[in-house]
Amino acid sequence: MRMYMNSKCIKKGDYFLVDKKNYNYVKEAISNGASKIITELDSTYEIETIKVKSIKDYLYNAYFDKIGKMIYVGITGTNGKTTTCYLMHQMAKTLNIKSAYIGTIGFYLEDKIINLDNTTPSMDVLYNMLLDAYEKGVEIIFMEVSSHALKQKRIYGLLFDAIAVTNVTRDHLDYHKSMKDYINSKKKLINMTRKKRICILNSNDKYYKRFINKENKNIIIGKDIKIKKIVMLPNETKIIVKDKNKYTFKTNLVGLFNVYNFLMAYTIMKSLGYDADLILKNAKEFIEPPGRMQKICYKTNVIFIDYAHTPDAVLNVLKTVKKIKNKGIITIIGCGGNRDKTKRPIMGKIACKNSSYVIFTNDNPRDENEKDIINDILKGAKSNYEVIYDRHEAIKKGIMLLDDKKILMILGKGHEDYQIIGDKKYDFSDLKEALKIINIETKQDN
Protein backbone atom coordinates (compact mmCIF):
# COMPACT_ATOMS: atom_id res chain seq x y z
CA MET A 1 0.00 0.00 0.00
CA ARG A 2 1.25 3.47 -0.97
CA MET A 3 -0.18 6.99 -0.68
CA TYR A 4 -0.38 9.52 -3.51
CA MET A 5 -1.77 12.97 -4.25
CA ASN A 6 -1.82 12.21 -7.99
CA SER A 7 -4.78 10.01 -8.96
CA LYS A 8 -2.85 8.64 -11.95
CA CYS A 9 -0.30 7.06 -9.59
CA ILE A 10 -2.98 5.13 -7.68
CA LYS A 11 -2.97 1.33 -7.91
CA LYS A 12 -5.25 -1.18 -6.24
CA GLY A 13 -5.11 -0.81 -2.46
CA ASP A 14 -3.39 2.60 -2.39
CA TYR A 15 -4.62 5.60 -0.40
CA PHE A 16 -5.53 8.85 -2.16
CA LEU A 17 -4.52 12.06 -0.37
CA VAL A 18 -7.02 14.87 -1.03
CA ASP A 19 -6.71 18.63 -0.62
CA LYS A 20 -8.21 21.71 -2.30
CA LYS A 21 -6.04 21.23 -5.40
CA ASN A 22 -6.93 17.67 -6.35
CA TYR A 23 -10.41 16.93 -4.94
CA ASN A 24 -11.83 16.79 -8.48
CA TYR A 25 -9.82 13.60 -9.11
CA VAL A 26 -11.29 11.45 -6.33
CA LYS A 27 -13.49 9.49 -8.76
CA GLU A 28 -10.48 8.72 -10.96
CA ALA A 29 -8.50 7.59 -7.93
CA ILE A 30 -11.33 5.28 -6.84
CA SER A 31 -11.68 3.83 -10.34
CA ASN A 32 -7.90 3.21 -10.35
CA GLY A 33 -8.25 1.11 -7.18
CA ALA A 34 -7.90 3.47 -4.21
CA SER A 35 -8.96 1.67 -1.02
CA LYS A 36 -9.11 4.72 1.23
CA ILE A 37 -9.44 8.51 0.95
CA ILE A 38 -7.40 10.70 3.30
CA THR A 39 -8.77 14.23 3.08
CA GLU A 40 -8.33 17.70 4.53
CA LEU A 41 -11.80 18.61 3.27
CA ASP A 42 -15.16 18.21 4.98
CA SER A 43 -16.30 15.57 2.51
CA THR A 44 -17.23 11.90 2.64
CA TYR A 45 -16.79 9.55 -0.30
CA GLU A 46 -18.12 6.17 -1.42
CA ILE A 47 -15.11 4.34 0.04
CA GLU A 48 -13.63 4.61 3.53
CA THR A 49 -12.77 8.24 4.24
CA ILE A 50 -10.47 9.60 6.94
CA LYS A 51 -10.56 13.33 7.68
CA VAL A 52 -7.31 14.91 8.82
CA LYS A 53 -5.97 18.41 9.46
CA SER A 54 -3.00 17.92 7.12
CA ILE A 55 -2.41 15.26 4.48
CA LYS A 56 1.29 16.14 4.57
CA ASP A 57 1.45 15.34 8.27
CA TYR A 58 -0.49 12.13 7.68
CA LEU A 59 1.97 11.06 4.96
CA TYR A 60 4.94 12.01 7.14
CA ASN A 61 3.63 10.04 10.15
CA ALA A 62 2.88 6.99 8.00
CA TYR A 63 6.29 6.83 6.31
CA PHE A 64 8.86 8.47 8.52
CA ASP A 65 9.49 5.64 10.98
CA LYS A 66 11.12 3.86 8.02
CA ILE A 67 12.51 6.52 5.69
CA GLY A 68 13.79 8.59 8.62
CA LYS A 69 16.38 5.91 9.39
CA MET A 70 18.48 6.72 6.31
CA ILE A 71 21.21 9.40 6.14
CA TYR A 72 20.18 12.46 4.13
CA VAL A 73 22.39 14.84 2.17
CA GLY A 74 20.71 17.85 0.52
CA ILE A 75 22.40 20.07 -2.06
CA THR A 76 21.00 23.41 -3.19
CA GLY A 77 22.44 26.20 -5.34
CA THR A 78 22.06 27.58 -8.84
CA ASN A 79 24.76 25.47 -10.50
CA GLY A 80 26.64 22.35 -9.45
CA LYS A 81 23.86 20.50 -7.59
CA THR A 82 23.73 17.60 -10.03
CA THR A 83 27.49 17.11 -10.30
CA THR A 84 28.04 17.29 -6.54
CA CYS A 85 25.29 14.73 -5.84
CA TYR A 86 26.38 12.48 -8.70
CA LEU A 87 29.97 12.50 -7.43
CA MET A 88 28.86 11.50 -3.92
CA HIS A 89 26.72 8.72 -5.38
CA GLN A 90 29.84 7.39 -7.12
CA MET A 91 31.95 7.84 -3.99
CA ALA A 92 29.45 5.78 -1.99
CA LYS A 93 29.62 3.02 -4.58
CA THR A 94 33.43 3.00 -4.33
CA LEU A 95 33.07 2.58 -0.56
CA ASN A 96 30.51 -0.24 -1.03
CA ILE A 97 27.82 1.87 0.59
CA LYS A 98 24.32 1.53 -0.78
CA SER A 99 23.02 4.93 -1.87
CA ALA A 100 20.32 6.56 -3.98
CA TYR A 101 20.39 9.83 -5.91
CA ILE A 102 17.39 12.09 -6.60
CA GLY A 103 17.75 15.10 -8.87
CA THR A 104 17.77 16.68 -12.31
CA ILE A 105 18.95 13.60 -14.19
CA GLY A 106 16.53 11.24 -12.44
CA PHE A 107 16.10 8.84 -9.54
CA TYR A 108 19.08 6.46 -9.36
CA LEU A 109 18.42 3.32 -7.31
CA GLU A 110 20.64 0.30 -7.83
CA ASP A 111 20.90 -0.14 -11.61
CA LYS A 112 17.55 1.52 -12.30
CA ILE A 113 17.13 5.13 -13.46
CA ILE A 114 13.69 6.78 -13.42
CA ASN A 115 13.24 10.13 -15.19
CA LEU A 116 11.67 12.90 -13.12
CA ASP A 117 9.54 15.87 -14.16
CA ASN A 118 11.16 18.11 -11.54
CA THR A 119 14.59 18.29 -9.91
CA THR A 120 12.86 17.72 -6.56
CA PRO A 121 9.54 15.84 -6.93
CA SER A 122 6.30 16.55 -5.08
CA MET A 123 6.17 15.31 -1.49
CA ASP A 124 4.10 12.18 -2.20
CA VAL A 125 6.29 11.08 -5.12
CA LEU A 126 9.43 11.87 -3.15
CA TYR A 127 8.34 9.95 -0.05
CA ASN A 128 7.44 6.92 -2.13
CA MET A 129 10.85 6.98 -3.81
CA LEU A 130 12.47 7.21 -0.39
CA LEU A 131 10.43 4.23 0.77
CA ASP A 132 11.62 2.33 -2.32
CA ALA A 133 15.20 3.19 -1.34
CA TYR A 134 14.66 2.11 2.27
CA GLU A 135 13.17 -1.21 1.19
CA LYS A 136 16.23 -1.81 -1.02
CA GLY A 137 18.52 -1.34 1.97
CA VAL A 138 19.87 2.09 1.04
CA GLU A 139 22.02 3.74 3.73
CA ILE A 140 22.35 7.27 2.34
CA ILE A 141 20.25 9.54 0.11
CA PHE A 142 21.82 12.27 -2.04
CA MET A 143 19.23 14.86 -3.05
CA GLU A 144 19.20 18.00 -5.13
CA VAL A 145 16.92 20.48 -3.41
CA SER A 146 15.56 23.20 -5.71
CA SER A 147 14.37 26.66 -4.67
CA HIS A 148 10.92 25.77 -6.00
CA ALA A 149 10.80 22.68 -3.78
CA LEU A 150 11.85 24.64 -0.71
CA LYS A 151 9.30 27.38 -1.28
CA GLN A 152 6.51 24.90 -2.09
CA LYS A 153 7.40 22.61 0.85
CA ARG A 154 7.92 19.56 -1.37
CA ILE A 155 10.50 18.24 1.12
CA TYR A 156 8.15 18.76 4.07
CA GLY A 157 9.27 16.82 7.14
CA LEU A 158 12.75 15.91 5.91
CA LEU A 159 15.84 16.82 7.92
CA PHE A 160 19.37 16.50 6.56
CA ASP A 161 22.55 15.17 8.16
CA ALA A 162 24.58 17.27 5.72
CA ILE A 163 23.74 20.09 3.34
CA ALA A 164 25.66 22.24 0.88
CA VAL A 165 25.03 25.46 -1.02
CA THR A 166 27.08 25.29 -4.22
CA ASN A 167 26.52 28.92 -5.29
CA VAL A 168 23.71 31.39 -5.88
CA THR A 169 23.49 33.33 -9.13
CA ARG A 170 20.65 34.71 -11.23
CA ASP A 171 18.04 32.10 -12.16
CA HIS A 172 14.32 31.31 -11.92
CA LEU A 173 13.31 34.96 -11.53
CA ASP A 174 10.24 34.21 -13.66
CA TYR A 175 9.02 32.33 -10.57
CA HIS A 176 10.71 34.09 -7.66
CA LYS A 177 10.44 37.61 -9.14
CA SER A 178 13.44 38.84 -7.12
CA MET A 179 16.88 37.64 -5.99
CA LYS A 180 15.75 38.25 -2.41
CA ASP A 181 12.95 35.70 -2.70
CA TYR A 182 15.23 33.27 -4.58
CA ILE A 183 17.89 33.46 -1.84
CA ASN A 184 15.36 33.30 1.00
CA SER A 185 13.80 30.19 -0.55
CA LYS A 186 17.18 28.45 -0.65
CA LYS A 187 17.98 29.63 2.88
CA LYS A 188 15.18 27.45 4.23
CA LEU A 189 17.49 24.45 3.82
CA ILE A 190 19.98 25.65 6.45
CA ASN A 191 17.29 25.29 9.12
CA MET A 192 16.49 21.71 8.10
CA THR A 193 19.53 19.94 9.57
CA ARG A 194 19.87 17.23 12.22
CA LYS A 195 22.50 15.12 14.02
CA LYS A 196 25.91 16.24 12.66
CA ARG A 197 24.33 19.35 11.05
CA ILE A 198 27.10 19.65 8.45
CA CYS A 199 26.85 22.66 6.11
CA ILE A 200 29.34 23.14 3.26
CA LEU A 201 29.58 26.61 1.71
CA ASN A 202 31.57 28.15 -1.13
CA SER A 203 33.58 31.31 -0.41
CA ASN A 204 33.54 32.12 -4.14
CA ASP A 205 29.79 32.68 -3.86
CA LYS A 206 29.15 36.31 -2.93
CA TYR A 207 26.04 35.30 -0.98
CA TYR A 208 27.61 32.49 1.09
CA LYS A 209 27.57 34.42 4.39
CA ARG A 210 23.77 34.56 4.21
CA PHE A 211 23.71 30.78 4.59
CA ILE A 212 25.69 30.64 7.82
CA ASN A 213 23.55 29.26 10.62
CA LYS A 214 25.35 29.08 13.98
CA GLU A 215 23.46 25.89 14.79
CA ASN A 216 25.24 24.13 11.90
CA LYS A 217 28.82 22.96 11.55
CA ASN A 218 29.79 25.35 8.74
CA ILE A 219 32.75 24.36 6.57
CA ILE A 220 33.71 26.90 3.93
CA ILE A 221 35.55 25.77 0.79
CA GLY A 222 38.17 28.42 0.06
CA LYS A 223 38.61 29.35 3.75
CA ASP A 224 38.47 26.32 6.04
CA ILE A 225 39.60 24.21 3.11
CA LYS A 226 42.03 26.14 0.94
CA ILE A 227 42.86 25.32 -2.66
CA LYS A 228 46.61 25.86 -2.84
CA LYS A 229 47.24 24.90 -6.45
CA ILE A 230 45.42 23.66 -9.54
CA VAL A 231 47.34 22.32 -12.53
CA MET A 232 45.24 21.72 -15.66
CA LEU A 233 46.91 19.03 -17.77
CA PRO A 234 45.63 17.62 -21.10
CA ASN A 235 44.12 14.49 -19.55
CA GLU A 236 43.74 15.35 -15.87
CA THR A 237 43.57 18.06 -13.23
CA LYS A 238 46.04 18.02 -10.34
CA ILE A 239 44.81 19.69 -7.14
CA ILE A 240 46.66 20.56 -3.93
CA VAL A 241 44.39 21.31 -0.98
CA LYS A 242 45.07 22.29 2.64
CA ASP A 243 42.85 22.05 5.70
CA LYS A 244 44.53 20.72 8.84
CA ASN A 245 46.79 18.77 6.51
CA LYS A 246 47.96 19.22 2.93
CA TYR A 247 46.92 16.64 0.38
CA THR A 248 47.21 16.18 -3.37
CA PHE A 249 44.90 14.33 -5.73
CA LYS A 250 44.14 14.06 -9.43
CA THR A 251 40.80 14.07 -11.21
CA ASN A 252 39.56 13.81 -14.77
CA LEU A 253 36.94 16.51 -14.12
CA VAL A 254 37.32 19.69 -16.18
CA GLY A 255 37.18 23.23 -14.78
CA LEU A 256 37.58 25.18 -11.54
CA PHE A 257 33.82 24.88 -10.85
CA ASN A 258 34.19 21.10 -10.89
CA VAL A 259 37.08 21.33 -8.44
CA TYR A 260 34.66 23.05 -6.04
CA ASN A 261 31.96 20.44 -6.79
CA PHE A 262 34.43 17.65 -6.04
CA LEU A 263 35.66 19.28 -2.82
CA MET A 264 32.09 19.78 -1.61
CA ALA A 265 31.26 16.14 -2.31
CA TYR A 266 34.49 14.90 -0.72
CA THR A 267 34.15 17.13 2.37
CA ILE A 268 30.58 15.94 3.01
CA MET A 269 31.60 12.28 2.78
CA LYS A 270 34.62 12.88 5.02
CA SER A 271 32.55 14.85 7.56
CA LEU A 272 29.99 12.05 7.73
CA GLY A 273 32.78 9.70 8.75
CA TYR A 274 33.38 7.82 5.50
CA ASP A 275 36.83 6.70 4.28
CA ALA A 276 38.28 9.93 2.85
CA ASP A 277 41.62 8.32 1.91
CA LEU A 278 39.93 5.70 -0.25
CA ILE A 279 37.85 8.41 -1.98
CA LEU A 280 40.99 10.40 -2.89
CA LYS A 281 42.75 7.22 -3.98
CA ASN A 282 39.95 6.66 -6.52
CA ALA A 283 39.44 10.34 -7.44
CA LYS A 284 40.31 9.80 -11.11
CA GLU A 285 37.55 7.20 -11.43
CA PHE A 286 34.73 9.66 -10.79
CA ILE A 287 33.09 11.21 -13.84
CA GLU A 288 30.70 14.05 -14.62
CA PRO A 289 26.97 13.30 -14.88
CA PRO A 290 25.47 12.83 -18.35
CA GLY A 291 25.33 16.15 -20.20
CA ARG A 292 27.83 17.92 -17.96
CA MET A 293 30.94 18.78 -19.97
CA GLN A 294 30.36 15.56 -21.89
CA LYS A 295 33.22 15.21 -24.33
CA ILE A 296 33.27 14.02 -27.95
CA CYS A 297 36.51 13.91 -29.92
CA TYR A 298 36.04 14.64 -33.63
CA LYS A 299 39.14 14.58 -35.83
CA THR A 300 41.48 17.13 -34.19
CA ASN A 301 38.55 18.94 -32.59
CA VAL A 302 36.65 18.57 -29.32
CA ILE A 303 32.89 18.89 -28.73
CA PHE A 304 31.47 19.51 -25.26
CA ILE A 305 27.80 19.06 -24.42
CA ASP A 306 26.74 20.82 -21.24
CA TYR A 307 23.56 21.72 -19.37
CA ALA A 308 24.73 25.32 -18.76
CA HIS A 309 21.57 27.42 -18.97
CA THR A 310 22.29 30.32 -16.61
CA PRO A 311 24.67 33.26 -17.17
CA ASP A 312 27.04 32.03 -14.47
CA ALA A 313 27.14 28.46 -15.78
CA VAL A 314 27.71 29.59 -19.39
CA LEU A 315 30.54 31.88 -18.29
CA ASN A 316 32.16 29.13 -16.23
CA VAL A 317 32.19 26.49 -18.97
CA LEU A 318 33.44 28.94 -21.61
CA LYS A 319 36.20 30.25 -19.33
CA THR A 320 37.19 26.64 -18.68
CA VAL A 321 37.56 25.60 -22.32
CA LYS A 322 39.45 28.82 -23.16
CA LYS A 323 42.27 27.34 -21.09
CA ILE A 324 42.46 24.38 -23.47
CA LYS A 325 44.80 25.04 -26.40
CA ASN A 326 42.56 25.68 -29.41
CA LYS A 327 42.18 27.61 -32.66
CA GLY A 328 38.67 28.81 -31.95
CA ILE A 329 35.58 28.23 -29.79
CA ILE A 330 32.18 27.85 -31.45
CA THR A 331 29.17 28.03 -29.14
CA ILE A 332 25.62 26.84 -29.80
CA ILE A 333 23.12 28.22 -27.32
CA GLY A 334 19.51 29.32 -26.80
CA CYS A 335 17.15 30.10 -23.92
CA GLY A 336 14.00 28.37 -22.72
CA GLY A 337 10.58 29.84 -23.42
CA ASN A 338 8.21 30.88 -20.60
CA ARG A 339 11.20 31.34 -18.31
CA ASP A 340 13.22 34.27 -16.93
CA LYS A 341 13.56 36.76 -19.80
CA THR A 342 16.01 39.05 -18.01
CA LYS A 343 18.89 36.55 -18.28
CA ARG A 344 18.63 36.23 -22.09
CA PRO A 345 20.65 39.30 -23.16
CA ILE A 346 23.21 38.54 -20.44
CA MET A 347 23.72 35.05 -21.86
CA GLY A 348 23.94 36.46 -25.38
CA LYS A 349 26.67 38.86 -24.29
CA ILE A 350 28.63 36.18 -22.40
CA ALA A 351 28.46 33.73 -25.31
CA CYS A 352 29.73 36.29 -27.86
CA LYS A 353 32.42 37.70 -25.58
CA ASN A 354 33.90 34.28 -24.81
CA SER A 355 33.53 32.57 -28.19
CA SER A 356 35.06 32.95 -31.64
CA TYR A 357 31.63 32.38 -33.17
CA VAL A 358 28.12 31.81 -31.79
CA ILE A 359 25.08 30.11 -33.25
CA PHE A 360 21.90 31.10 -31.45
CA THR A 361 19.16 28.49 -31.69
CA ASN A 362 16.06 27.12 -30.00
CA ASP A 363 16.32 25.52 -26.58
CA ASN A 364 12.82 24.58 -25.35
CA PRO A 365 10.72 27.45 -26.75
CA ARG A 366 7.55 25.95 -25.27
CA ASP A 367 4.58 28.14 -26.29
CA GLU A 368 6.60 31.36 -26.54
CA ASN A 369 7.42 32.72 -30.00
CA GLU A 370 10.92 31.53 -30.96
CA LYS A 371 11.72 34.87 -32.61
CA ASP A 372 10.86 36.80 -29.45
CA ILE A 373 13.24 34.59 -27.44
CA ILE A 374 16.11 35.05 -29.91
CA ASN A 375 15.48 38.80 -30.14
CA ASP A 376 15.83 39.03 -26.36
CA ILE A 377 19.14 37.15 -26.54
CA LEU A 378 20.44 39.33 -29.37
CA LYS A 379 20.06 42.48 -27.28
CA GLY A 380 23.29 41.45 -25.59
CA ALA A 381 25.02 39.85 -28.58
CA LYS A 382 27.90 41.22 -30.65
CA SER A 383 28.65 40.68 -34.33
CA ASN A 384 30.26 37.22 -34.28
CA TYR A 385 27.05 35.20 -34.52
CA GLU A 386 24.25 33.84 -36.66
CA VAL A 387 20.75 32.58 -35.91
CA ILE A 388 19.54 29.09 -36.87
CA TYR A 389 16.22 28.31 -35.20
CA ASP A 390 16.26 24.59 -35.97
CA ARG A 391 18.51 23.05 -33.27
CA HIS A 392 19.47 20.06 -35.46
CA GLU A 393 20.61 22.41 -38.24
CA ALA A 394 22.46 24.57 -35.71
CA ILE A 395 24.41 21.55 -34.43
CA LYS A 396 25.09 20.45 -38.00
CA LYS A 397 26.46 23.91 -38.88
CA GLY A 398 28.59 23.98 -35.73
CA ILE A 399 30.18 20.63 -36.62
CA MET A 400 30.77 21.78 -40.21
CA LEU A 401 32.76 24.74 -38.85
CA LEU A 402 35.19 22.41 -37.06
CA ASP A 403 38.25 22.29 -39.28
CA ASP A 404 41.34 21.99 -37.06
CA LYS A 405 41.84 22.03 -33.28
CA LYS A 406 38.62 23.90 -32.55
CA ILE A 407 36.15 23.48 -29.71
CA LEU A 408 32.39 23.25 -30.16
CA MET A 409 30.22 24.00 -27.12
CA ILE A 410 26.61 22.78 -27.32
CA LEU A 411 24.96 24.37 -24.31
CA GLY A 412 21.63 24.50 -22.50
CA LYS A 413 20.07 21.04 -22.68
CA GLY A 414 22.80 18.65 -21.56
CA HIS A 415 21.26 15.31 -20.57
CA GLU A 416 17.75 16.19 -21.81
CA ASP A 417 16.43 13.82 -24.47
CA TYR A 418 13.53 15.99 -25.59
CA GLN A 419 12.64 19.41 -26.96
CA ILE A 420 9.40 21.21 -26.08
CA ILE A 421 7.93 23.20 -28.95
CA GLY A 422 4.43 24.56 -28.39
CA ASP A 423 2.58 22.05 -26.24
CA LYS A 424 4.38 19.05 -27.75
CA LYS A 425 7.42 17.18 -26.49
CA TYR A 426 9.69 15.80 -29.21
CA ASP A 427 12.55 13.30 -28.94
CA PHE A 428 15.77 15.29 -29.15
CA SER A 429 19.20 14.69 -27.63
CA ASP A 430 22.15 17.01 -28.28
CA LEU A 431 24.49 14.07 -27.78
CA LYS A 432 22.67 11.77 -30.20
CA GLU A 433 22.26 14.54 -32.79
CA ALA A 434 25.96 15.38 -32.68
CA LEU A 435 27.02 11.73 -32.94
CA LYS A 436 24.59 11.13 -35.81
CA ILE A 437 25.91 14.14 -37.75
CA ILE A 438 29.54 13.15 -37.09
CA ASN A 439 28.81 9.62 -38.30
CA ILE A 440 27.32 10.97 -41.56
CA GLU A 441 30.21 13.42 -42.04
CA THR A 442 32.78 10.67 -41.41
CA LYS A 443 31.13 8.35 -43.94
CA GLN A 444 31.09 11.10 -46.56
CA ASP A 445 34.81 11.81 -45.95
CA ASN A 446 35.58 8.14 -46.50
Secondary structure, DSSP 4 states (H G I P E B T S, - for coil): --EESSGGG--TT-EEEE-TTTGGGHHHHHHTT--EEEESSS---SS-EEE-S-HHHHHHHHHHHHHTTSEEEEEESSSSHHHHHHHHHHHHHHTT--EEEEETTEEEETTEEE--SSSS--HHHHHHHHHHHHHTT--EEEEE--HHHHHTTTTTT--EEEEEE----S--HHHHSSHHHHHHHHHGGGGSEEEEEEEEEETTSTTGGGG--TTSEEEEETTTBEEEEEEE-SS-EEEEEESSSEEEEEE---SHHHHHHHHHHHHHHHHTT--HHHHHHTGGG--PPTTSSEEEEETTEEEEEE---SHHHHHHHHHHHHTS--S-EEEEE---TTS-STTHHHHHHHHHHT-SEEEE--S--BTS-HHHHHHHHHTT--SSEEE--SHHHHHHHHHHT--SS-EEEEES-TT--EEEETTEEEE--HHHHHHHHHHHHHHHH-
